[in-house]
Amino acid sequence: MARRERCSGCGLYLLVPPEAQTIRCAICQAITNTNTQVTSNIQPNGHWGHVHDSFIGPGRTSYLGAGTSGIPYVYGPHQRPPQPTLSLSPVPVHGRKRALLCGVNYHGKSYRLKGSINDVKCMRYLLVEKLRFPNDSILMLTEDETDPFKIPTKQNIRKALRWLVYGCQSGDSLVFYFSGHGTRQLDYNHDEVDGYDEALCPLDHETEGNIIDDEINDTIVRPLPRGATLHAIVDACYSGTVLDLPYVCRMNKEGFYIWEDQRNPFFYKGTSGGLAFCFSACDDNQISTDTTAFTGTNTRTGAMTFSFIQAVQNEPRLTYGRLLNAMRNAIRDVKAGLRLNGPIATLINKVLFGTTTQEPQLSSSEKFDIYSKQFVL
C-alpha cells in the first residue's frame, strides 16, 4: 500500500509506492530516502519537545536550509501549494491555546538590544495571568534559556513555528510573538508590492541569514484550518507586513481607516479557512524602538510591546480598532512629551526613543470592521 513521506527538500508530502526506497520530488527535485522512519519529537499531548533533524526530514539540517547535496535551497520563486493535513501524532483536543514567544537581545553585538527578553517575560505574564493560557502551552525562545533547543537561532525558530501550527484545528487560538531586530531585503520572486521582503533576524542571522515573510506566511498562515485563529505580535523594525497577509489596515491620526488589498494573483497568501491577524510595531519603511520612556526606570521595553500589554490589561472588551489606536496614541503621547528644545534635549530624545516615526500596524487574512470586532486571544 502506498504511503506518504515528507520531501527532504521542500517539505511537501509525497505519495510513495510500497517498494520504493528513494523518491525524487517533482517540485524541488530533491531525492528523499523513504526507508528511514521519521519520528516526531512533538509529544502526543502537544507539548514542545527537542525537535531534532528527524522531525525536519532525512538529510536535512533545517526546514528550508541545506539539502542532501549540501547546496542551500533559496526560499523561493515557486509558491508551494497547501500542505496535506497528515498528522505526525494524535490530533490534539479542541479549543487549545498555544503561544510561541521569541526574544533576541543579540548579546555581545554592537547592535544589541536590552529590552527583548524582558518583553517576552511580560508577554508570557499577560498570556498566563490575564488571558488564561496554560503554562505548558507556551514556548519561549531567548538567549537566557539553558536548553540549546530554546535559543532563538534560525533553525530553532523555524522548528518552533512549525510546532505552533502542528495539529492545529478548529477552536485553537495561536499566538506568535517576536521581539528583536527586523530588516528588509530585495524581493526575488516578485510577490511584494514595494519590491522588498520583510524579515526577522534570528540570533545567528549573520551566518545563517534572516527568516523572510514568504516563509513565515507559508509556515504559520497557510496551514490555518477553518475555525482556528492566529495572532502575531511583532515588535521589530520594518515589520508592517512581516506575515505577508493579504489586507493591511491603513489608518490616519484621526482613526479613520481603509483596508489596502495587497493580494497578488500569482501568490496565495491567505489561510486554509482560518483567521490570521498581525499587530506589528511599525510600517515596512519605519523602525521601532526599545526604550525606558514608558517605564520611567532603567528597564527597557519595546514601545509597541509595552503599549500593547497596557491596552489589553486596562480596557475590557477591546476592539481591534481601539487596540490599534491605543498603541499609536501611547507612543505618540510619549514622544510628544519628550520633544523639548535645545541640543541636550534632542540628544535625550534620541537616546530614549529614537528619532523616527513609529506607527503600529494591523494586517489580516480578511477584511472586517475593526471597531466592532472584539479582540480575543
N, C-alpha and C positions, 0 to 999 in steps of 0.2 A: 504494500500500500504506500502511495506517495506521502511524503511528509514535508513539513516546512522547516527551512533553515534560514537564519539571518545572514545576508550577504556580508562578507568581511570587508567589503569596500564601502558601499553607500548605506548599509544598514537595512535595506529592504528585505522582506521575506521572500524566499524563492521556493517554488514547488519542486521538490527533489524526488526523482524516481527511487524506488527502494534499493536498487542495486548500485546506485551512483555513490562514489567516494569523493568526487570533486564536482563542482559545477561552476560555470562562468556566468556572471551577471550580464544581462543584456543592456543594462543601463550604464554601469561604470566599467565593465569588462574585468572586474576583479575575480580571481579564482578562489573559491571557498572550499575548504576541506570539510566535507559533510559527515565524515565518520568519527568526528570528535564531538562528544556530548557537551553541550553548552549548559552550564549551570548558573543560576542567578543567585546572587547574594542578597537580593532583596527578600526579606523574610516573609513568610506567608501572612503574618499579621500586618504587613505593610510598613514595618519599621525599617529605618535605614541600616544597612549592613555595609561591610567593607566590600565595595563593588570592584572586583579585580578585572583583569583583561578578559576573563572567560565570560563576563557579562556583556562586554562590548562585542566580542566575536573572535574566532580563531585568528591568530597572527596580527591582531590589531593592538596598537598602543594608545589609541584614542578614538573617539567616536567618528571623527572625520579627519584623522591625522594621517600618520604613515601607514600605508597598506602593506601587503605581504611582500611587495618588491622593495620596500623601504622608501619608495617615492611618495611624497606627501600629496594627498588629494586636495585640490583647491575647492572650497565651497562655492558652488558654482554656477556656470551659466545655465545648466539644466535645472528645471524645477521638478522636484520629486513628487510623485502622486501621493495621496493619503496612504499611510501605512496601515496594513491589516491590524485588526484588534486582537490578534493572538496573544494570550497572556503567558507569562513565564512562570506564574504561580497562581494559586487560587484567587479568584476575584474578591476584592475586599468588600466590606459591608457598605450600605448606602449611608449618605449623609456625613461622610468623614471629612474632617478638616485637616489640611496638611500645609506646611509652610517651609520654604527654603529661604534662609536669611544669610546673605553673604556680605562680609565687611572686610575691606582691604585697606590697611594703613601704609603699606609699602615701606616697612621698617628699613632704615639704613639707606634709603634713596633720597636724592636731592628733592624729589617731588613728593616726599612722604606726606601723608595726611595724619591728623591727630584725632579726628572725631569718628572715623568709620566704625571701629569696633564698638565704641560707646553707642553709636546709632543702632547697631544690631541688638545690643543688650536692651536698649529702650524699646525697640520694636518687639522683641520677644516678650517683654513685660506687658506691653499693650495687648498682644495677642492672647497671652495666657491669663492674665489677671482681669482684663476688661472684656475680651471678646470670646473667652471660653474655649480657646484652642487647647487640646490636650498637650501636656508637656512632651510626651514621647512622639508627638506628630510634627515636631519642629526640628529641622536640621539646620545647624549653624556652621558656617564655614568662615573661620577667622584665623589670623596668624597666631592667636593665643591658644588655639587648640593643641593638645598634645598628640591626638590621633593624626598620623600623617595623611589619612584619607579625608580629613576635615580641614586641611589647609586650602585656602582658595586659589589653587593652581588652575590652569586652564583645563586640564584633564579632570580634576575633581569637580569643578563647576559643571562641566559637561555631563558628567555622570549624575551629579545631583539634580540637574534639570530633568534628566530622564527619570530619575526617581520620583520627582514631583508629580509627573503625569502618569506614572506607571499604574496600570489597573484602574484608571480614573473612569467614573461612571456617573450617571445622573444622581444629583443630590450632593455631589462633592464640592467643597469650596477650597480652592488652592490659592496660595499666596507666594509670590516671588518677590523678595526684597534684595536690593543691591545698593551698597554704599561704597563708593570708590571712584576711581578715575574713569571717565568716558572719553571717547575720541570719535573722529570721523575719518573715513578713507574713501578713495575713489571707488565708485560702483562699477564693477566689471561686467555684470550681467544685465545692466540697463533696466533695472526694475524700480529705480528711485527717481522721484520727481526732480530732486535737486542735484542728481548726479553723484551723491555720496551715500555710502553705507554708514550707519551709526554703529558704534561698537563699545563693548565693555572691556576694561583692561584687567585681566587676572593678575595675580601676584607675579607670575613668571612671563608676563607679556613681552618682555624684551627678547626672550629667546623662543618662546612658543607662539607668540602672536596674540591678537585680540579675538574676542568672540563677537562676530558681527550679527547685525539684526536679522539677516536672512536665516541664519542658523537658529537663533533664539525663537523666531516665529515657527520654523519648521519643527522644533523640538517640543515647545510647550503650548503653542497656539493651535497648530493644525490638528493635533490629536484630540482636542477637547470635544467630547460627545455631547449630545443634546441633554440639557439639564445640569451640566457641570459649569462651574464658574471659576475663572482665573482673574485674580487681581495682581498686577505687578506694580510695585512702588520702587522707582529707580532714582536714586539720589546721585547723579553723576552729570558731568558736563556733556553737552551735545546729545542729550537723551530724549528729545521730544518724540521721536518715532522709533525708539530703540526696539520695540516689539514688532515694528512693521505692520501695525494694524490698519485696516482699510480706511477708517474715518478718524479725522483729527478735529477736535473742538477748538475753533478759533474764537477767542473771547476778547472783547475790548475792556478798558478800565471801568466802564460802567456796568459790566456784567452781561452785556448782550453778546450772543454767540451765534455762529453758524457751524454746520458740520462740513468740513472740507473733505471731498471724496478723493482719496489717493489710490483708488483701485487701478490696477494695471491689467488689461485684458489677457496678457500673456503669463501673468504670475498670480496664482490664487493665494491670498494672504489671510483668509478667514479661518474659521474653525470647522470642525466636523459636526456642527449643530449647537455647540456650547456658546458661552458668552465670555469674552475676554476684555478686560479694561486695563489701562496703564496710566498711572499718575507718574509723571516724570518731573525732574527738578527744574528743567528749563527747555527752551526750544532747541532745535537742531543746530542753530548758529549761536547759541549762548553758552556761557559757562556757569557752573554752580559753585557754591561756597561752603566750606565748613568754618565755623565762626564761634566766638564767645559772646557775640552780641545778644543772643537770646537768653543765655543763662546768667549773665552778669558775674560769672566766675571764670576760673581758668579752664573749665571743662568746655571742650569744643564739641560742636554738634553740627550736622548738616542742616542748613537753613530750611530746606524742604522737609526733611525728616522731622525736625522739631515742630514746625508749623502743622504738619500732617497729624502728628500724635496729639498735639494740643487741641486741634479742631475736633478730632474723633472723640477725645475724652470729655470735652467740655460741652458739646452740643448733642443732645439726644435726637434721634430721628433725622439725622443729617441727610440731605440730598447730595447727589454728585455735584450739582451746580454750587450749592452752598459750601461744600468742602473745597472745591477749586477756588472759589472766591476768598474763603477764609485763609487759605495758604498764601494766595497772592497778596492779600491785604496785609497779612502779618509781616511778610518780607518787605513789602513797600513801606509800611509804617516804621520798621526798624531802620531801614536805610534812610528814610526821611529824618529820623531822629538823630542820625549820625552825620547829617550833612551840615557841617559847621564851616565857618570861613577861616581862611588863613592856611599857610603851608603845613603847620603842625597838625591841624585838624584834618587836612587832606591825607597826610600820612597815616593818621589814626584810622580814618575811614578805610584806606586801602588795606591796612593790616587786619582790621577786624572783619571787613565784609567784602573786600574786593571792589572793583571799580566799574563793573559792567552790569547791565540789567539782567535780572534773573526772574523769569515768569514761569511758574509751574504749569504743566500742560496735561491735558486729558486726551487720550485716544481710545478707540473702541472698535470691536468687531462689528458693531451695529450702531445705527443712529437711534437716539432716544431723546426724550425731554429731560434734560439734566436737572431741571428744577422741580420735577415731580417724582422722579425715580429715587427711592431711598437707597442710601449707601449701606450695604450689609456685607460683612465678611463671614 
